[in-house]
Amino acid sequence: MKNRHLIACLFSVLIATGLAFAACSSVPEAANFDGGAPMPPGGLERRPYLIAVTDSSAIVRWRTFTPSTPTLRFWGPGDTIPVRAPLPGPNTDHTVLLKDLSPVTEYTYQIQTEDLGWNNPAKFRTFASPGADDPFTFLVFGDSGTRNTGQMALAQQLNNENPAFIIHTGDLAYKSGTEAELSINHFQVYAPLLRRAAFFATPGDHDLRTRNGGPFIAAFNPPGGWDSGAAFYYTFDYGNARFIALDTKDTDRHKRLYGSLANKSGKSYRWLVAQLEAARADPNVDWIFLFFHHSPYSASTGWGGHGSDEDIQEILVPLADEYGVNFTFSGHDHDYQRSHSLRGDEIVQDGYGTVYVVSGGGGGKRTFRGTGSKWFTAYADQVYHYIRVHVNGYTARMEAIDTEGQAFDSYTVSIPLERRKTRETEALPAAQ
Protein backbone atom coordinates (compact mmCIF):
# COMPACT_ATOMS: atom_id res chain seq x y z
CA MET A 1 0.00 0.00 0.00
CA LYS A 2 1.38 3.39 -0.93
CA ASN A 3 -0.04 4.94 2.27
CA ARG A 4 1.65 8.32 2.76
CA HIS A 5 3.25 8.13 -0.67
CA LEU A 6 -0.28 8.52 -2.00
CA ILE A 7 -0.55 11.86 -0.23
CA ALA A 8 2.47 13.16 -2.13
CA CYS A 9 1.13 12.15 -5.52
CA LEU A 10 -0.57 14.38 -8.04
CA PHE A 11 -4.30 13.81 -8.33
CA SER A 12 -5.87 14.30 -11.73
CA VAL A 13 -9.34 15.71 -11.96
CA LEU A 14 -11.17 15.34 -15.24
CA ILE A 15 -14.43 17.06 -15.92
CA ALA A 16 -16.62 16.73 -18.95
CA THR A 17 -15.39 19.99 -20.47
CA GLY A 18 -11.73 19.93 -19.54
CA LEU A 19 -8.87 18.75 -17.38
CA ALA A 20 -7.66 20.15 -14.07
CA PHE A 21 -5.03 18.95 -11.62
CA ALA A 22 -5.37 19.22 -7.85
CA ALA A 23 -2.53 18.66 -5.42
CA CYS A 24 -3.07 16.22 -2.55
CA SER A 25 -3.91 17.92 0.71
CA SER A 26 -1.45 17.61 3.59
CA VAL A 27 -3.87 18.94 6.20
CA PRO A 28 -6.47 16.66 7.86
CA GLU A 29 -10.06 17.45 6.97
CA ALA A 30 -12.14 19.27 9.53
CA ALA A 31 -15.19 17.19 8.56
CA ASN A 32 -15.80 13.76 10.06
CA PHE A 33 -13.30 11.50 8.26
CA ASP A 34 -14.91 8.26 9.40
CA GLY A 35 -18.40 8.91 8.12
CA GLY A 36 -20.78 11.58 6.96
CA ALA A 37 -24.39 12.57 6.88
CA PRO A 38 -26.53 11.24 4.04
CA MET A 39 -26.63 13.69 1.18
CA PRO A 40 -30.11 15.11 0.57
CA PRO A 41 -31.54 13.15 -2.39
CA GLY A 42 -32.89 16.32 -3.98
CA GLY A 43 -29.34 17.42 -4.82
CA LEU A 44 -28.31 14.43 -6.92
CA GLU A 45 -29.90 13.35 -10.17
CA ARG A 46 -27.37 10.51 -10.43
CA ARG A 47 -25.59 9.32 -7.32
CA PRO A 48 -21.87 8.52 -7.61
CA TYR A 49 -21.07 5.61 -9.92
CA LEU A 50 -17.85 3.93 -11.09
CA ILE A 51 -16.69 3.39 -14.67
CA ALA A 52 -13.44 2.21 -16.27
CA VAL A 53 -11.78 0.91 -13.10
CA THR A 54 -8.34 -0.67 -13.67
CA ASP A 55 -5.57 -2.04 -11.46
CA SER A 56 -4.23 1.50 -10.91
CA SER A 57 -7.09 3.94 -11.50
CA ALA A 58 -10.82 4.52 -11.22
CA ILE A 59 -13.33 7.06 -12.51
CA VAL A 60 -16.13 8.37 -10.30
CA ARG A 61 -19.07 10.21 -11.86
CA TRP A 62 -22.23 11.84 -10.58
CA ARG A 63 -24.78 14.41 -11.68
CA THR A 64 -26.52 17.19 -9.78
CA PHE A 65 -29.88 18.69 -10.68
CA THR A 66 -28.47 22.20 -10.64
CA PRO A 67 -24.94 23.49 -11.31
CA SER A 68 -22.70 23.05 -8.27
CA THR A 69 -19.05 23.10 -7.25
CA PRO A 70 -18.34 19.79 -5.50
CA THR A 71 -15.34 18.16 -3.84
CA LEU A 72 -14.27 14.53 -3.69
CA ARG A 73 -11.92 12.95 -1.18
CA PHE A 74 -10.63 9.40 -0.93
CA TRP A 75 -8.30 7.23 1.10
CA GLY A 76 -6.88 3.71 1.21
CA PRO A 77 -6.26 1.28 4.08
CA GLY A 78 -3.92 2.73 6.68
CA ASP A 79 -4.19 6.29 5.42
CA THR A 80 -4.78 8.86 8.15
CA ILE A 81 -5.24 11.86 5.85
CA PRO A 82 -7.63 11.77 2.89
CA VAL A 83 -6.68 13.01 -0.54
CA ARG A 84 -8.97 15.91 -1.36
CA ALA A 85 -9.83 17.03 -4.89
CA PRO A 86 -11.93 20.16 -5.33
CA LEU A 87 -13.54 20.28 -8.77
CA PRO A 88 -13.93 23.37 -10.91
CA GLY A 89 -17.49 24.50 -11.26
CA PRO A 90 -20.25 25.15 -11.26
CA ASN A 91 -21.36 22.14 -13.37
CA THR A 92 -24.08 19.51 -13.31
CA ASP A 93 -21.94 16.61 -14.60
CA HIS A 94 -18.93 15.73 -12.48
CA THR A 95 -16.11 13.31 -13.34
CA VAL A 96 -13.06 12.53 -11.21
CA LEU A 97 -10.15 10.31 -12.20
CA LEU A 98 -8.34 8.64 -9.30
CA LYS A 99 -4.78 7.74 -10.32
CA ASP A 100 -1.73 5.93 -8.94
CA LEU A 101 -3.77 3.39 -7.02
CA SER A 102 -2.58 -0.07 -5.94
CA PRO A 103 -4.00 -3.29 -7.44
CA VAL A 104 -6.66 -5.29 -5.59
CA THR A 105 -6.90 -2.65 -2.89
CA GLU A 106 -10.01 -1.25 -1.23
CA TYR A 107 -10.44 2.53 -1.37
CA THR A 108 -13.08 4.72 0.22
CA TYR A 109 -14.42 7.92 -1.28
CA GLN A 110 -16.92 10.67 -0.45
CA ILE A 111 -18.34 13.62 -2.30
CA GLN A 112 -19.44 16.99 -0.98
CA THR A 113 -21.65 19.32 -2.97
CA GLU A 114 -21.09 22.89 -1.79
CA ASP A 115 -22.63 23.31 1.68
CA LEU A 116 -24.58 20.03 1.81
CA GLY A 117 -21.90 18.16 3.76
CA TRP A 118 -20.04 14.94 2.97
CA ASN A 119 -22.20 12.08 1.78
CA ASN A 120 -21.98 8.56 3.19
CA PRO A 121 -18.64 6.99 2.20
CA ALA A 122 -18.54 4.35 -0.53
CA LYS A 123 -15.93 1.64 -0.98
CA PHE A 124 -14.58 0.03 -4.14
CA ARG A 125 -11.72 -2.32 -4.98
CA THR A 126 -9.23 -1.84 -7.79
CA PHE A 127 -8.74 -4.60 -10.36
CA ALA A 128 -6.14 -7.35 -10.29
CA SER A 129 -3.15 -6.73 -12.54
CA PRO A 130 -3.01 -8.46 -15.95
CA GLY A 131 -2.01 -12.10 -15.58
CA ALA A 132 -2.82 -12.34 -11.88
CA ASP A 133 -4.85 -15.41 -11.00
CA ASP A 134 -6.81 -13.80 -8.14
CA PRO A 135 -10.35 -15.26 -8.01
CA PHE A 136 -13.02 -12.72 -8.95
CA THR A 137 -16.75 -12.46 -9.55
CA PHE A 138 -18.61 -10.36 -12.07
CA LEU A 139 -22.29 -9.90 -12.91
CA VAL A 140 -24.08 -9.84 -16.27
CA PHE A 141 -27.57 -8.62 -17.15
CA GLY A 142 -29.35 -6.76 -19.92
CA ASP A 143 -32.61 -5.35 -21.31
CA SER A 144 -33.37 -3.86 -17.94
CA GLY A 145 -34.48 -0.24 -18.10
CA THR A 146 -38.26 -0.24 -17.70
CA ARG A 147 -38.66 0.32 -13.94
CA ASN A 148 -41.34 -2.36 -13.87
CA THR A 149 -41.92 -4.76 -10.97
CA GLY A 150 -39.62 -7.39 -12.50
CA GLN A 151 -36.70 -5.00 -12.79
CA MET A 152 -37.23 -3.61 -9.30
CA ALA A 153 -37.41 -7.07 -7.71
CA LEU A 154 -34.26 -8.12 -9.51
CA ALA A 155 -32.52 -4.89 -8.50
CA GLN A 156 -33.05 -5.79 -4.84
CA GLN A 157 -31.04 -8.95 -5.42
CA LEU A 158 -28.42 -7.20 -7.54
CA ASN A 159 -27.87 -4.51 -4.92
CA ASN A 160 -27.00 -7.24 -2.40
CA GLU A 161 -24.16 -8.52 -4.57
CA ASN A 162 -20.50 -7.57 -4.16
CA PRO A 163 -18.92 -8.13 -7.60
CA ALA A 164 -15.62 -6.92 -8.94
CA PHE A 165 -17.59 -5.29 -11.78
CA ILE A 166 -20.78 -5.53 -13.87
CA ILE A 167 -21.26 -5.90 -17.61
CA HIS A 168 -24.52 -5.00 -19.34
CA THR A 169 -25.72 -6.44 -22.66
CA GLY A 170 -27.67 -3.34 -23.74
CA ASP A 171 -31.06 -1.60 -23.50
CA LEU A 172 -30.42 0.16 -20.22
CA ALA A 173 -33.15 2.77 -20.64
CA TYR A 174 -36.45 2.23 -22.42
CA LYS A 175 -37.99 3.50 -24.58
CA SER A 176 -35.46 5.76 -26.20
CA GLY A 177 -32.33 6.04 -24.05
CA THR A 178 -32.95 9.65 -23.07
CA GLU A 179 -31.06 11.46 -20.32
CA ALA A 180 -34.11 11.29 -18.05
CA GLU A 181 -34.74 7.60 -18.77
CA LEU A 182 -31.13 6.76 -17.95
CA SER A 183 -31.36 8.67 -14.67
CA ILE A 184 -34.70 7.21 -13.59
CA ASN A 185 -34.62 3.68 -15.02
CA HIS A 186 -30.95 2.91 -14.50
CA PHE A 187 -28.97 5.13 -12.16
CA GLN A 188 -31.67 5.50 -9.52
CA VAL A 189 -32.53 1.78 -9.58
CA TYR A 190 -28.99 0.44 -9.15
CA ALA A 191 -27.44 3.28 -7.14
CA PRO A 192 -26.28 1.13 -4.17
CA LEU A 193 -24.43 -1.23 -6.52
CA LEU A 194 -23.04 1.30 -8.99
CA ARG A 195 -21.27 3.33 -6.30
CA ARG A 196 -19.03 0.36 -5.40
CA ALA A 197 -18.66 -1.76 -8.57
CA ALA A 198 -17.48 -0.60 -11.98
CA PHE A 199 -20.11 -0.74 -14.74
CA PHE A 200 -19.24 -1.67 -18.34
CA ALA A 201 -22.05 -1.36 -20.89
CA THR A 202 -22.63 -2.16 -24.53
CA PRO A 203 -25.45 -0.29 -26.29
CA GLY A 204 -28.76 -1.85 -27.21
CA ASP A 205 -31.01 -0.56 -29.97
CA HIS A 206 -33.13 1.43 -27.49
CA ASP A 207 -30.03 3.13 -26.08
CA LEU A 208 -29.25 4.52 -29.51
CA ARG A 209 -32.59 6.15 -30.28
CA THR A 210 -31.78 9.53 -28.73
CA ARG A 211 -29.13 11.62 -30.52
CA ASN A 212 -27.61 8.43 -31.92
CA GLY A 213 -26.62 7.27 -28.46
CA GLY A 214 -25.44 10.65 -27.16
CA PRO A 215 -26.77 10.18 -23.59
CA PHE A 216 -25.22 6.69 -23.43
CA ILE A 217 -21.84 8.01 -24.57
CA ALA A 218 -21.93 10.88 -22.06
CA ALA A 219 -22.78 8.52 -19.20
CA PHE A 220 -20.32 5.69 -19.79
CA ASN A 221 -17.42 6.73 -22.01
CA PRO A 222 -14.34 7.67 -19.97
CA PRO A 223 -12.64 11.03 -20.48
CA GLY A 224 -10.42 10.70 -23.52
CA GLY A 225 -12.50 7.80 -24.86
CA TRP A 226 -11.97 4.06 -24.92
CA ASP A 227 -8.83 2.23 -26.06
CA SER A 228 -10.49 1.56 -29.43
CA GLY A 229 -10.94 5.22 -30.27
CA ALA A 230 -14.65 4.45 -30.74
CA ALA A 231 -17.66 5.11 -28.54
CA PHE A 232 -19.32 1.70 -28.48
CA TYR A 233 -16.60 -0.96 -28.52
CA TYR A 234 -13.58 -1.39 -26.26
CA THR A 235 -11.61 -3.84 -24.11
CA PHE A 236 -10.61 -4.18 -20.49
CA ASP A 237 -8.72 -6.77 -18.45
CA TYR A 238 -9.18 -8.24 -15.01
CA GLY A 239 -6.36 -10.55 -13.98
CA ASN A 240 -6.22 -13.47 -16.41
CA ALA A 241 -9.36 -12.50 -18.35
CA ARG A 242 -9.97 -10.14 -21.27
CA PHE A 243 -13.37 -8.60 -21.89
CA ILE A 244 -14.33 -7.21 -25.30
CA ALA A 245 -17.43 -5.06 -25.77
CA LEU A 246 -18.86 -4.90 -29.29
CA ASP A 247 -21.28 -2.70 -31.21
CA THR A 248 -23.72 -4.96 -33.09
CA LYS A 249 -26.23 -2.34 -34.23
CA ASP A 250 -26.53 -2.50 -38.02
CA THR A 251 -29.18 -0.11 -39.31
CA ASP A 252 -28.31 2.00 -42.35
CA ARG A 253 -28.13 5.16 -40.26
CA HIS A 254 -25.92 3.55 -37.63
CA LYS A 255 -23.60 2.17 -40.30
CA ARG A 256 -23.22 5.63 -41.82
CA LEU A 257 -22.36 7.15 -38.43
CA TYR A 258 -20.33 4.43 -36.71
CA GLY A 259 -19.61 1.71 -39.25
CA SER A 260 -20.67 -1.91 -39.10
CA LEU A 261 -19.19 -5.01 -37.53
CA ALA A 262 -20.51 -6.94 -40.55
CA ASN A 263 -18.15 -5.04 -42.86
CA LYS A 264 -14.99 -7.14 -42.85
CA SER A 265 -12.97 -4.31 -44.30
CA GLY A 266 -14.37 -1.82 -41.79
CA LYS A 267 -12.72 -0.39 -38.71
CA SER A 268 -14.69 -2.28 -36.05
CA TYR A 269 -14.21 -5.72 -37.61
CA ARG A 270 -10.48 -5.16 -38.14
CA TRP A 271 -10.19 -3.85 -34.57
CA LEU A 272 -11.95 -6.96 -33.20
CA VAL A 273 -9.66 -9.32 -35.10
CA ALA A 274 -6.63 -7.43 -33.77
CA GLN A 275 -7.94 -7.70 -30.20
CA LEU A 276 -8.57 -11.43 -30.54
CA GLU A 277 -5.13 -12.01 -32.03
CA ALA A 278 -3.54 -10.05 -29.20
CA ALA A 279 -5.52 -11.97 -26.58
CA ARG A 280 -4.55 -15.33 -28.03
CA ALA A 281 -0.88 -14.32 -28.10
CA ASP A 282 -0.85 -12.78 -24.62
CA PRO A 283 0.41 -15.27 -21.99
CA ASN A 284 -1.50 -13.31 -19.32
CA VAL A 285 -4.91 -13.94 -20.94
CA ASP A 286 -6.54 -17.30 -20.17
CA TRP A 287 -10.17 -16.31 -20.67
CA ILE A 288 -11.83 -14.31 -23.46
CA PHE A 289 -15.34 -12.95 -22.87
CA LEU A 290 -17.29 -11.02 -25.53
CA PHE A 291 -20.39 -9.00 -24.71
CA PHE A 292 -22.80 -7.24 -27.07
CA HIS A 293 -26.54 -6.87 -27.70
CA HIS A 294 -27.73 -9.00 -30.64
CA SER A 295 -27.57 -12.76 -30.14
CA PRO A 296 -25.83 -15.07 -32.63
CA TYR A 297 -27.67 -18.08 -31.15
CA SER A 298 -31.18 -17.65 -29.75
CA ALA A 299 -34.21 -19.95 -29.65
CA SER A 300 -36.68 -17.16 -28.79
CA THR A 301 -40.05 -17.35 -30.51
CA GLY A 302 -43.31 -15.42 -30.80
CA TRP A 303 -44.05 -11.85 -31.72
CA GLY A 304 -41.12 -9.80 -30.48
CA GLY A 305 -38.90 -12.83 -30.02
CA HIS A 306 -35.94 -12.05 -32.24
CA GLY A 307 -34.16 -15.40 -32.41
CA SER A 308 -30.66 -15.88 -33.85
CA ASP A 309 -29.17 -12.88 -35.60
CA GLU A 310 -27.74 -14.56 -38.70
CA ASP A 311 -25.54 -11.61 -39.67
CA ILE A 312 -23.90 -11.55 -36.23
CA GLN A 313 -23.64 -15.33 -36.28
CA GLU A 314 -21.86 -15.24 -39.63
CA ILE A 315 -19.37 -12.67 -38.37
CA LEU A 316 -18.68 -13.74 -34.78
CA VAL A 317 -18.90 -17.52 -34.74
CA PRO A 318 -15.90 -18.13 -37.06
CA LEU A 319 -13.85 -15.66 -35.01
CA ALA A 320 -14.90 -17.30 -31.73
CA ASP A 321 -13.87 -20.67 -33.15
CA GLU A 322 -10.54 -19.45 -34.49
CA TYR A 323 -9.42 -17.49 -31.43
CA GLY A 324 -10.82 -19.64 -28.65
CA VAL A 325 -13.47 -17.32 -27.19
CA ASN A 326 -14.80 -18.95 -24.02
CA PHE A 327 -18.11 -17.12 -23.52
CA THR A 328 -20.25 -14.56 -25.31
CA PHE A 329 -22.99 -12.61 -23.49
CA SER A 330 -25.78 -10.94 -25.44
CA GLY A 331 -29.33 -9.67 -24.87
CA HIS A 332 -32.10 -8.38 -27.14
CA ASP A 333 -34.36 -11.38 -26.45
CA HIS A 334 -35.99 -10.93 -23.07
CA ASP A 335 -35.09 -14.25 -21.56
CA TYR A 336 -32.22 -16.47 -20.40
CA GLN A 337 -30.51 -18.95 -22.68
CA ARG A 338 -27.30 -20.94 -22.45
CA SER A 339 -25.98 -22.90 -25.39
CA HIS A 340 -23.96 -26.07 -25.35
CA SER A 341 -20.26 -25.69 -25.99
CA LEU A 342 -20.19 -24.98 -29.75
CA ARG A 343 -17.51 -25.03 -32.39
CA GLY A 344 -18.04 -25.05 -36.14
CA ASP A 345 -21.82 -25.11 -35.66
CA GLU A 346 -21.54 -28.36 -33.75
CA ILE A 347 -21.75 -29.36 -30.08
CA VAL A 348 -18.31 -30.16 -28.70
CA GLN A 349 -16.85 -31.17 -25.37
CA ASP A 350 -16.89 -28.52 -22.62
CA GLY A 351 -13.76 -26.41 -22.73
CA TYR A 352 -13.21 -26.92 -26.47
CA GLY A 353 -15.85 -24.52 -27.79
CA THR A 354 -17.72 -21.30 -27.06
CA VAL A 355 -20.76 -21.03 -24.80
CA TYR A 356 -23.26 -18.46 -26.09
CA VAL A 357 -25.39 -16.91 -23.35
CA VAL A 358 -28.45 -14.70 -23.77
CA SER A 359 -29.07 -12.47 -20.75
CA GLY A 360 -31.95 -10.18 -21.67
CA GLY A 361 -34.13 -10.72 -18.62
CA GLY A 362 -33.21 -7.66 -16.57
CA GLY A 363 -36.69 -6.13 -16.70
CA GLY A 364 -37.75 -5.78 -20.33
CA LYS A 365 -41.33 -6.57 -21.32
CA ARG A 366 -42.11 -10.22 -21.98
CA THR A 367 -45.55 -9.80 -23.57
CA PHE A 368 -46.06 -11.97 -26.69
CA ARG A 369 -42.50 -13.31 -26.39
CA GLY A 370 -41.63 -16.95 -25.99
CA THR A 371 -38.53 -19.04 -25.48
CA GLY A 372 -38.16 -22.29 -27.36
CA SER A 373 -35.38 -24.83 -27.74
CA LYS A 374 -33.14 -25.63 -30.70
CA TRP A 375 -30.24 -27.98 -31.38
CA PHE A 376 -27.76 -25.63 -29.68
CA THR A 377 -29.86 -25.07 -26.53
CA ALA A 378 -28.56 -26.39 -23.21
CA TYR A 379 -31.00 -24.38 -21.04
CA ALA A 380 -33.63 -21.74 -21.80
CA ASP A 381 -36.33 -20.02 -19.78
CA GLN A 382 -38.19 -16.75 -19.84
CA VAL A 383 -37.41 -15.40 -16.39
CA TYR A 384 -36.19 -12.13 -14.89
CA HIS A 385 -32.59 -12.78 -13.99
CA TYR A 386 -28.98 -11.78 -13.81
CA ILE A 387 -25.85 -13.91 -14.15
CA ARG A 388 -23.10 -14.34 -11.60
CA VAL A 389 -19.76 -15.56 -12.97
CA HIS A 390 -16.92 -16.64 -10.69
CA VAL A 391 -13.48 -17.09 -12.26
CA ASN A 392 -10.83 -18.94 -10.28
CA GLY A 393 -7.66 -19.59 -12.24
CA TYR A 394 -8.51 -21.98 -15.07
CA THR A 395 -12.10 -22.63 -13.90
CA ALA A 396 -15.22 -20.50 -14.39
CA ARG A 397 -18.61 -21.11 -12.79
CA MET A 398 -21.72 -19.35 -14.08
CA GLU A 399 -25.03 -19.12 -12.21
CA ALA A 400 -28.33 -17.59 -13.38
CA ILE A 401 -30.11 -15.87 -10.47
CA ASP A 402 -33.84 -15.06 -10.32
CA THR A 403 -35.77 -12.36 -8.44
CA GLU A 404 -35.80 -14.51 -5.28
CA GLY A 405 -32.02 -14.76 -5.30
CA GLN A 406 -32.11 -18.44 -6.30
CA ALA A 407 -29.82 -20.02 -8.89
CA PHE A 408 -32.03 -21.73 -11.49
CA ASP A 409 -29.19 -22.72 -13.85
CA SER A 410 -25.48 -23.27 -13.36
CA TYR A 411 -22.55 -24.26 -15.53
CA THR A 412 -18.90 -24.90 -14.73
CA VAL A 413 -16.08 -25.23 -17.23
CA SER A 414 -12.31 -25.53 -16.98
CA ILE A 415 -9.69 -24.76 -19.58
CA PRO A 416 -8.21 -28.10 -20.73
CA LEU A 417 -4.60 -28.74 -19.73
CA GLU A 418 -3.30 -28.66 -23.30
CA ARG A 419 -4.95 -25.25 -23.86
CA ARG A 420 -3.41 -23.55 -20.86
CA LYS A 421 -0.75 -20.94 -21.55
CA THR A 422 2.69 -20.77 -20.00
CA ARG A 423 3.30 -17.62 -18.00
CA GLU A 424 6.39 -15.59 -18.78
CA THR A 425 8.56 -15.46 -15.66
CA GLU A 426 11.86 -13.78 -14.95
CA ALA A 427 14.83 -16.13 -14.90
CA LEU A 428 16.32 -16.79 -11.46
CA PRO A 429 19.92 -15.62 -10.93
CA ALA A 430 22.53 -18.32 -11.33
CA ALA A 431 23.87 -19.86 -8.13
CA GLN A 432 27.18 -18.41 -7.00
Buried (B, 14 or more C-beta within 10 A) or exposed (E): EBEEEBBEBEBBBBBEEEEEEBEBBEEEBEBEBEEBEEBEEEBBBBBBBBBBBBBBBBBBBBBBEEEBBBBBBBBBEEBEBBBBBBBBBEBBBBBBBBBBBBBBBEBBBBBBBEEBBBBEBBEBBBBBBBBBBBEBBBBBBBBBBBBBEBBBBBBEBBBEBEBBBBBBBBBBBBEBBBBEBBBBBBBBBBBBBBBBBBBBBBBBBBBBBBBBBBBBBBBBBBBEEBBBEBBBBBBBBBBBBBBBBBBBBBEEEBBEEBBBBBBEEBBBBEBBBEBBEEBBEBEBBBBBBBBBBBBBBBBBBBEBBBBBBEBBBEBBBEBBBEBBBBBBBBBBBBBBBBBBBBBEEEBBEBBBBBBBBBBBBBBBEBEEBBBBEBEBBBBBBBBBBBBBBBBEBBEBBBBBBBBEEEEBBEBEBBBEEEEEBEEEEEEEEEEE
